[in-house]
Amino acid sequence: MINKNDFIGIFIYAFATIFLGYKFAFLILFIKENSDRCCYYNGKWNIKDLILYSVCIIIGALLVHYLS
């Protein structure tokens, strides 16, 4: 289920992808998720967030590629 924080994350990663590039967006995704992994998920990656935000970044990168 997608909650309010997921929509905020989608907006942030879409914004980062469009204005800063997909490489930077993936970098901040992995930095943030690694921090969350250590603090909130007992050392395990949150697969739902990784998939959701990765798909968002890929869609943003495709939009930038085809619209420019």
Secondary structure by P-SEA (a helix, b strand, c coil): cccaaaaaaaaaaaaaaacccaaaaaaaaaaaaaaaaacccccccaaaaaaaaaaaaaaaaaaaaaac
